[in-house]
Amino acid sequence: RSSRYDGSSFVTYAIEDGLADHRVTSLEEDRQGHLWIGTYDGLSRYDGEQFITHTVANGLAGNGVNRLIVDQSGHLWIGTMGGGLSRYDGASFLAYTKKDGLAGDNVLSLLEDRSGHLWIGTQGGGLSRYDGEQFVTYSTKDGLAGAVVTSFLEDRSGNVWIGTAGKGLSRYDEKSFVTYSMEDGLAGNIVTSFFADQAGYVWIGSEGGLSRYDGEQFVTYTVADGLAFNFVHALLQDKAGHLWIGTW
């Protein structure tokens, strides 16, 4: 299900209202103001009045959707559960899979960097970077921390941070990977989320708590410091500069 909050009350939408599935995984708004909702059984678009659902029958790479992102050109990218990657240009879907050079067909995470390159994290295949023409894949053989890539961040210096499931994180500076794990002071090796704050610090959410990296070392916060729970899943800094931490 999906809920909308207008400042005073919630409105809930379900399958009965036209939503593709009640298990919602991701949300994204396009340039036209349409809301895209990724689910376990299709991709829905909401225009403020009704839902239109897209599936493999319409050209979507796979019905199970993990991640959504709108790029600088306004294209919608859809990472699927085993079907590969789709791009929607407003009229039709174009699919990319391992046959096209993608690292893996189960896409877990997406990032567009400031150069317009698309970074694609996969389940077990490492990551791919797409420049609009071809994919370049990086794996543990290239220095990547782990093959299951869960999250991305581009910092103010243009470095790309890559979170993995169980192997810590890597930072890529266009030349090589540097890996950090619990041995280096990271709170946990299952990295779920990143955030770069207004001061330039990088915050990392993991199963072991919340870490802050100042460019030299990690400072970790856990339930012992007042954190709600140690498993951090989502991070956001509001306009007032406050950091919000979602846990489970």
Salt bridges, closest charged atoms under 4 A:
ASP21 OD2 - ARG23 NE 2.80
ASP30 OD2 - HIS34 ND1 3.45
ASP71 OD2 - HIS75 ND1 3.72
ASP113 OD2 - HIS117 ND1 3.72
GLU154 OE2 - ARG114 NE 2.91
GLU174 OE2 - ARG129 NH1 2.96
ASP238 OD2 - HIS242 ND1 3.64
